[in-house]
Amino acid sequence: MKICIARLDKMGDMILTLPVIKSIKINNPNFTIHVMCSRENSKVLKNIEYIDKITEINSNNIYQKLFSLRKNVYDIYINLSPTKISYLLCFFSKSAKKANMVFLSRYKKKLFSKSLIILLSKFFCNYTHVVNRFQILKDNKEIHQTKMIFELINKCNIKNSQDVTIDIDLPRKKLNFLENKFKIVTIHLNSKWINKHYDEKKFFELLHLIKKKDYYCFLTTDNSSRNHFIQIYKEFENINNDNFESILNLENQITILDKLKFEHWVKIIYSSDFIITPECGCSHISAACNVPVSIIYDSGNLPHAIHKEYCPWKSKHNKLIFGENNLNNKLIDLLN
């Protein structure tokens, strides 16, 4: 059987999908599995042996890929992304069977929420799994993204098992920092750190507590970091991809690793003893690297619900919330 799984959204979403893809391949070794991905989440698919082909979709090649998709007839096409492009590819593919995932709002009950998408899905697809997140959360039932995908796979009558872990291409060995005499804490400088409960001053206080513990600390960044951590960038040494190898000869206890390419970023996370990050893709990369991670959730965005739906799959992690008392001290206590 030849199947295609479409996941055209963020890196974390793809990582939460990988256990399902892996499970399908393990339980159906003769299946050919193709994955449609976005430019952002394609990074995590490199050298994954249980995926036979990867097709990247971006705004410049949508129609080209649609025509190509219609020529490549799959036994089943499974759409997992709530995007217009992803629905378009699913509905107009020439696959023998099609399956579609539809997520309703988690914030409030809407009588006609995504009614058009559901109607089109019922018309074009053989299997539709509508996830009423508001009702599921109200009833305090299981809603983890990976579990919901497994439910759709079960509807498709594809053999699987849920006792699988995340599996991505990892470095062959960990980096040897200062002959490993010191523990390494990596903190991801996502913009979510700066909010009504937390600011750059409090972040400096966290770094001060880490220094007192004699940990070495890496601050990894993304495209949003420099605009939100102005004083941090002025205070600490900045290493980028051009001089990445210099991290093996650390002189400063705290170092910024700025806009690392994906392979370098994974090397840092994989070689760390602990990760601290707001809720974002970094938490799922940490889980894939099997490194303990403390994840801080936005208090204004249903933190307990977001945790239930998007927490790392089958991995060690701690849940904290911006605005809770003594957050910095709790983060330090979890490093022990």
MARROLO-178208 format. One record per residue (C-alpha): residue in one letter; x, y, z. Coordinates in nm, 4 decimals. Layout:
REM residues N
("a"; (X; Y; Z));
...
REM end
This chain:
REM residues 336
("m"; (0.0000; 0.0000; 0.0000));
("k"; (0.1168; 0.3500; -0.0831));
("i"; (0.0075; 0.6301; 0.1495));
("c"; (0.0712; 1.0022; 0.1759));
("i"; (0.0566; 1.1953; 0.5039));
("a"; (0.0283; 1.5743; 0.4811));
("r"; (0.1549; 1.7948; 0.7652));
("l"; (0.2027; 2.1493; 0.6338));
("d"; (0.2357; 2.3455; 0.9552));
("k"; (0.4950; 2.3943; 1.2309));
("m"; (0.7947; 2.1948; 1.3442));
("g"; (0.6315; 2.0849; 1.6707));
("d"; (0.3260; 1.9559; 1.4839));
("m"; (0.5447; 1.7400; 1.2613));
("i"; (0.7372; 1.5991; 1.5589));
("l"; (0.4093; 1.5034; 1.7270));
("t"; (0.3121; 1.3249; 1.4039));
("l"; (0.6333; 1.1217; 1.3744));
("p"; (0.5313; 0.8534; 1.6300));
("v"; (0.2231; 0.7820; 1.4170));
("i"; (0.4231; 0.7557; 1.0939));
("k"; (0.6812; 0.5363; 1.2660));
("s"; (0.4085; 0.3148; 1.4106));
("i"; (0.2467; 0.2677; 1.0688));
("k"; (0.5782; 0.1632; 0.9164));
("i"; (0.6642; -0.0764; 1.2004));
("n"; (0.3261; -0.2458; 1.1837));
("n"; (0.3064; -0.2378; 0.8028));
("p"; (0.6665; -0.2739; 0.6773));
("n"; (0.5539; -0.3196; 0.3168));
("f"; (0.3788; 0.0188; 0.3103));
("t"; (0.5376; 0.3012; 0.1105));
("i"; (0.5021; 0.6231; 0.3075));
("h"; (0.5315; 0.9686; 0.1507));
("v"; (0.5130; 1.2845; 0.3629));
("m"; (0.4004; 1.6281; 0.2469));
("c"; (0.5638; 1.8933; 0.4649));
("s"; (0.6222; 2.2673; 0.4979));
("r"; (0.9585; 2.4390; 0.4602));
("e"; (0.9677; 2.4899; 0.8384));
("n"; (0.8963; 2.1347; 0.9463));
("s"; (1.0912; 1.9610; 0.6690));
("k"; (1.4053; 2.0096; 0.8803));
("v"; (1.3070; 1.7361; 1.1253));
("l"; (1.2557; 1.4751; 0.8515));
("k"; (1.6164; 1.4438; 0.7384));
("n"; (1.7486; 1.0847; 0.7264));
("i"; (1.4377; 0.9282; 0.8814));
("e"; (1.4383; 0.5714; 0.7565));
("y"; (1.0676; 0.5013; 0.8029));
("i"; (0.9721; 0.7746; 0.5530));
("d"; (1.0229; 0.6815; 0.1890));
("k"; (0.9778; 1.0215; 0.0252));
("i"; (0.9491; 1.3825; 0.1392));
("t"; (0.7761; 1.6560; -0.0631));
("e"; (0.8097; 2.0139; 0.0542));
("i"; (0.5172; 2.2473; -0.0137));
("n"; (0.5618; 2.6241; -0.0155));
("s"; (0.3749; 2.9248; -0.1509));
("n"; (0.5741; 2.9160; -0.4757));
("n"; (0.5032; 2.5564; -0.5777));
("i"; (0.1461; 2.4865; -0.4654));
("y"; (-0.0108; 2.4389; -0.8084));
("q"; (0.2899; 2.2528; -0.9425));
("k"; (0.2683; 2.0090; -0.6508));
("l"; (-0.1094; 1.9784; -0.6910));
("f"; (-0.0710; 1.8680; -1.0528));
("s"; (0.2077; 1.6298; -0.9532));
("l"; (-0.0065; 1.4925; -0.6710));
("r"; (-0.2944; 1.4181; -0.9075));
("k"; (-0.0570; 1.2104; -1.1223));
("n"; (0.0704; 1.0195; -0.8203));
("v"; (-0.2294; 0.8126; -0.7114));
("y"; (-0.2060; 0.6934; -0.3505));
("d"; (-0.4076; 0.4196; -0.1865));
("i"; (-0.4858; 0.6700; 0.0866));
("y"; (-0.4074; 1.0379; 0.1407));
("i"; (-0.4193; 1.1559; 0.5039));
("n"; (-0.4419; 1.5275; 0.5767));
("l"; (-0.3516; 1.6392; 0.9301));
("s"; (-0.3118; 2.0153; 0.8841));
("p"; (-0.5816; 2.2815; 0.9313));
("t"; (-0.4655; 2.5006; 0.6425));
("k"; (-0.6381; 2.5982; 0.3182));
("i"; (-0.3497; 2.4615; 0.1121));
("s"; (-0.3589; 2.1302; 0.2941));
("y"; (-0.7352; 2.0937; 0.2485));
("l"; (-0.6993; 2.1837; -0.1209));
("l"; (-0.4344; 1.9165; -0.1787));
("c"; (-0.6405; 1.6578; 0.0041));
("f"; (-0.9751; 1.7259; -0.1631));
("f"; (-0.8343; 1.7394; -0.5165));
("s"; (-0.5867; 1.4539; -0.5025));
("k"; (-0.6777; 1.1430; -0.7030));
("s"; (-0.6072; 0.9043; -0.4183));
("a"; (-0.8244; 0.5955; -0.3952));
("k"; (-0.9204; 0.6981; -0.0417));
("k"; (-0.8803; 1.0202; 0.1541));
("a"; (-0.8826; 1.1005; 0.5252));
("n"; (-0.9075; 1.4428; 0.6860));
("m"; (-0.8594; 1.5812; 1.0359));
("v"; (-1.0710; 1.8827; 1.1401));
("f"; (-0.9997; 2.0638; 1.4680));
("l"; (-1.2752; 2.2802; 1.6155));
("s"; (-1.2030; 2.5746; 1.8445));
("r"; (-1.0734; 2.5062; 2.1958));
("y"; (-1.1776; 2.8504; 2.3229));
("k"; (-1.5549; 2.8509; 2.2863));
("k"; (-1.8402; 2.6520; 2.1403));
("k"; (-1.9265; 2.7695; 1.7894));
("l"; (-2.2439; 2.6352; 1.6347));
("f"; (-2.1182; 2.6461; 1.2760));
("s"; (-1.7443; 2.6188; 1.3393));
("k"; (-1.5702; 2.4907; 1.0240));
("s"; (-1.9041; 2.3666; 0.8904));
("l"; (-1.7968; 2.4249; 0.5274));
("i"; (-1.4706; 2.2296; 0.5761));
("i"; (-1.6620; 1.9460; 0.7432));
("l"; (-1.9183; 1.9407; 0.4612));
("l"; (-1.6474; 1.9346; 0.1925));
("s"; (-1.4597; 1.6692; 0.3851));
("k"; (-1.7693; 1.4490; 0.4037));
("f"; (-1.8113; 1.4924; 0.0279));
("f"; (-1.4498; 1.4430; -0.0853));
("c"; (-1.3108; 1.2124; 0.1856));
("n"; (-1.3776; 0.8570; 0.2961));
("y"; (-1.2809; 0.9273; 0.6565));
("t"; (-1.3250; 1.2472; 0.8557));
("h"; (-1.2220; 1.2903; 1.2169));
("v"; (-1.3752; 1.6026; 1.3735));
("v"; (-1.2074; 1.6926; 1.7031));
("n"; (-1.4386; 1.9095; 1.9150));
("r"; (-1.1657; 2.0518; 2.1348));
("f"; (-1.3940; 2.2750; 2.3437));
("q"; (-1.6196; 1.9841; 2.4413));
("i"; (-1.3325; 1.7401; 2.4966));
("l"; (-1.1571; 1.9846; 2.7276));
("k"; (-1.4833; 2.0604; 2.9081));
("d"; (-1.5297; 1.6877; 2.9689));
("n"; (-1.1645; 1.6574; 3.0778));
("k"; (-1.0925; 1.3849; 2.8228));
("e"; (-0.7729; 1.2936; 2.6379));
("i"; (-0.6902; 1.5408; 2.3606));
("h"; (-0.3199; 1.5020; 2.2890));
("q"; (-0.2415; 1.5768; 1.9241));
("t"; (-0.0659; 1.2451; 1.8690));
("k"; (-0.3560; 1.0538; 2.0239));
("m"; (-0.6030; 1.2353; 1.7979));
("i"; (-0.3980; 1.1401; 1.4915));
("f"; (-0.3944; 0.7774; 1.6032));
("e"; (-0.7751; 0.7940; 1.6239));
("l"; (-0.7928; 0.9000; 1.2583));
("i"; (-0.5503; 0.6219; 1.1606));
("n"; (-0.7763; 0.3734; 1.3376));
("k"; (-1.0731; 0.5040; 1.1376));
("c"; (-0.8704; 0.4344; 0.8243));
("n"; (-0.8264; 0.0724; 0.9391));
("i"; (-0.4475; 0.1021; 0.9279));
("k"; (-0.2714; -0.1280; 1.1713));
("n"; (-0.0728; 0.0611; 1.4376));
("s"; (0.0377; 0.0654; 1.7988));
("q"; (0.0906; 0.3636; 2.0283));
("d"; (0.3913; 0.2352; 2.2229));
("v"; (0.6413; 0.4212; 2.0043));
("t"; (0.8719; 0.7114; 2.0800));
("i"; (0.9795; 1.0109; 1.8755));
("d"; (1.2629; 0.9338; 1.6393));
("i"; (1.4608; 1.1968; 1.4454));
("d"; (1.8134; 1.2068; 1.3033));
("l"; (2.0444; 1.2814; 1.5997));
("p"; (2.4192; 1.3495; 1.6166));
("r"; (2.6400; 1.0438; 1.6552));
("k"; (2.7867; 1.1774; 1.9790));
("k"; (2.7487; 1.4684; 2.2166));
("l"; (2.9750; 1.7707; 2.2011));
("n"; (3.2546; 1.7653; 2.4583));
("f"; (3.2282; 2.0961; 2.6458));
("l"; (3.5239; 2.1647; 2.8771));
("e"; (3.5810; 1.7914; 2.9078));
("n"; (3.2249; 1.7678; 3.0449));
("k"; (3.3270; 1.9029; 3.3858));
("f"; (3.0269; 2.1332; 3.4008));
("k"; (2.6581; 2.0832; 3.3402));
("i"; (2.5110; 2.2635; 3.0403));
("v"; (2.1720; 2.4367; 3.0552));
("t"; (2.0302; 2.5617; 2.7263));
("i"; (1.7584; 2.8275; 2.7285));
("h"; (1.5697; 2.9091; 2.4102));
("l"; (1.5152; 3.2850; 2.3688));
("n"; (1.1713; 3.2710; 2.2121));
("s"; (0.9711; 3.5960; 2.2219));
("k"; (0.7145; 3.4299; 2.4529));
("w"; (0.9487; 3.5003; 2.7464));
("i"; (0.8481; 3.8669; 2.7342));
("n"; (0.4893; 3.9093; 2.8525));
("k"; (0.2832; 4.0848; 3.1208));
("h"; (0.4271; 3.8549; 3.3891));
("y"; (0.7884; 3.8361; 3.2783));
("d"; (1.0411; 4.0799; 3.1348));
("e"; (1.4095; 4.1045; 3.0467));
("k"; (1.4949; 4.2081; 3.4046));
("k"; (1.3487; 3.8848; 3.5413));
("f"; (1.5371; 3.6926; 3.2738));
("f"; (1.8642; 3.8475; 3.3973));
("e"; (1.7670; 3.7318; 3.7480));
("l"; (1.7239; 3.3762; 3.6164));
("l"; (2.0674; 3.3879; 3.4536));
("h"; (2.2187; 3.5149; 3.7791));
("l"; (2.0721; 3.2159; 3.9650));
("i"; (2.2125; 2.9794; 3.7017));
("k"; (2.5594; 3.1348; 3.7364));
("k"; (2.5473; 3.0861; 4.1146));
("k"; (2.4871; 2.7151; 4.0513));
("d"; (2.8059; 2.7015; 3.8402));
("y"; (2.6174; 2.5749; 3.5357));
("y"; (2.7243; 2.6836; 3.1904));
("c"; (2.4400; 2.8301; 2.9908));
("f"; (2.3706; 2.8566; 2.6178));
("l"; (2.1058; 3.0978; 2.4939));
("t"; (1.9755; 2.9798; 2.1570));
("t"; (1.7757; 3.2245; 1.9464));
("d"; (1.5280; 3.2544; 1.6628));
("n"; (1.4213; 3.5385; 1.4342));
("s"; (1.2250; 3.7082; 1.7137));
("s"; (1.4959; 3.7088; 1.9811));
("r"; (1.6995; 4.0194; 1.9009));
("n"; (1.3915; 4.2446; 1.9160));
("h"; (1.2929; 4.1212; 2.2631));
("f"; (1.6276; 4.0693; 2.4396));
("i"; (1.8102; 4.3941; 2.3653));
("q"; (2.0156; 4.4060; 2.6864));
("i"; (2.0920; 4.0331; 2.6728));
("y"; (2.2527; 4.0774; 2.3314));
("k"; (2.4642; 4.3657; 2.4672));
("e"; (2.5766; 4.1701; 2.7731));
("f"; (2.6910; 3.8316; 2.6417));
("e"; (2.9205; 3.6915; 2.3749));
("n"; (2.7476; 3.6074; 2.0503));
("i"; (2.8412; 3.2937; 1.8543));
("n"; (2.6812; 3.2101; 1.5196));
("n"; (2.7149; 2.9440; 1.2519));
("d"; (3.0391; 3.0920; 1.1185));
("n"; (3.2293; 3.0398; 1.4430));
("f"; (3.0206; 2.7554; 1.5855));
("e"; (3.3210; 2.5331; 1.6624));
("s"; (3.4513; 2.7911; 1.9106));
("i"; (3.1905; 2.6746; 2.1630));
("l"; (3.4203; 2.3817; 2.2451));
("n"; (3.6599; 2.6304; 2.4061));
("l"; (3.4195; 2.8180; 2.6288));
("e"; (3.5505; 3.1118; 2.8271));
("n"; (3.2222; 3.2724; 2.9298));
("q"; (2.9705; 3.1027; 3.1536));
("i"; (2.6790; 3.2375; 2.9485));
("t"; (2.6921; 3.2502; 2.5684));
("i"; (2.4404; 3.3460; 2.2997));
("l"; (2.4198; 3.1036; 2.0078));
("d"; (2.2523; 3.3195; 1.7490));
("k"; (2.0272; 3.1862; 1.4707));
("l"; (2.1966; 2.8501; 1.4460));
("k"; (2.1109; 2.6334; 1.1510));
("f"; (1.8957; 2.3382; 1.2455));
("e"; (2.1788; 2.0822; 1.2596));
("h"; (2.3838; 2.2983; 1.4965));
("w"; (2.0814; 2.3739; 1.7144));
("v"; (2.0037; 2.0022; 1.7519));
("k"; (2.3688; 1.9355; 1.8442));
("i"; (2.3441; 2.1890; 2.1257));
("i"; (2.0161; 2.0538; 2.2600));
("y"; (2.1341; 1.6934; 2.2324));
("s"; (2.4567; 1.7794; 2.4185));
("s"; (2.2837; 1.9728; 2.6999));
("d"; (2.1934; 1.8395; 3.0424));
("f"; (1.8733; 2.0406; 3.0645));
("i"; (1.6548; 2.2681; 2.8491));
("i"; (1.4373; 2.5640; 2.9546));
("t"; (1.1959; 2.7065; 2.6986));
("p"; (0.8553; 2.8654; 2.6548));
("e"; (0.6053; 2.6362; 2.4832));
("c"; (0.7294; 2.6102; 2.1226));
("g"; (0.9090; 2.3726; 1.8855));
("c"; (1.2163; 2.3657; 2.1120));
("s"; (1.0249; 2.1579; 2.3684));
("h"; (0.9597; 1.8868; 2.1089));
("i"; (1.3182; 1.8886; 1.9785));
("s"; (1.4302; 1.8405; 2.3404));
("a"; (1.1959; 1.5450; 2.3748));
("a"; (1.3279; 1.3925; 2.0533));
("c"; (1.6822; 1.4335; 2.1922));
("n"; (1.5727; 1.2689; 2.5192));
("v"; (1.6894; 1.5701; 2.7216));
("p"; (1.4836; 1.6827; 3.0267));
("v"; (1.2998; 2.0064; 2.9547));
("s"; (1.1069; 2.2641; 3.1566));
("i"; (0.8310; 2.4168; 2.9440));
("i"; (0.6694; 2.7469; 3.0435));
("y"; (0.3160; 2.8081; 2.9206));
("d"; (0.1344; 3.1362; 2.8541));
("s"; (-0.1074; 3.2027; 3.1407));
("g"; (-0.3393; 3.3927; 2.9049));
("n"; (-0.3786; 3.1100; 2.6534));
("l"; (-0.5401; 2.8180; 2.8382));
("p"; (-0.2067; 2.6798; 2.9627));
("h"; (-0.3477; 2.3547; 3.1012));
("a"; (-0.5382; 2.2892; 2.7779));
("i"; (-0.2353; 2.3678; 2.5604));
("h"; (-0.0280; 2.1317; 2.7733));
("k"; (-0.2819; 1.8523; 2.7383));
("e"; (-0.2932; 1.8947; 2.3621));
("y"; (0.0689; 1.9736; 2.2731));
("c"; (0.2970; 1.8438; 2.5489));
("p"; (0.5952; 1.6350; 2.4288));
("w"; (0.5104; 1.2731; 2.3488));
("k"; (0.6298; 1.0114; 2.5990));
("s"; (0.9167; 1.2179; 2.7404));
("k"; (1.0344; 1.3720; 3.0653));
("h"; (0.9222; 1.7324; 3.0982));
("n"; (0.8078; 1.9847; 3.3578));
("k"; (0.5112; 2.2176; 3.3161));
("l"; (0.5302; 2.5734; 3.4492));
("i"; (0.3205; 2.8820; 3.3798));
("f"; (0.4223; 3.2446; 3.3367));
("g"; (0.2853; 3.4415; 3.6322));
("e"; (0.3111; 3.1682; 3.8941));
("n"; (0.4959; 3.2618; 4.2130));
("n"; (0.8756; 3.2233; 4.2283));
("l"; (0.8995; 3.0997; 3.8698));
("n"; (1.2755; 3.1556; 3.8479));
("n"; (1.3433; 2.9663; 4.1702));
("k"; (1.1236; 2.6781; 4.0543));
("l"; (1.3183; 2.6582; 3.7289));
("i"; (1.6453; 2.6438; 3.9226));
("d"; (1.5117; 2.3787; 4.1633));
("l"; (1.4222; 2.1584; 3.8659));
("l"; (1.7859; 2.1619; 3.7505));
("n"; (1.8961; 1.9681; 4.0587));
REM end
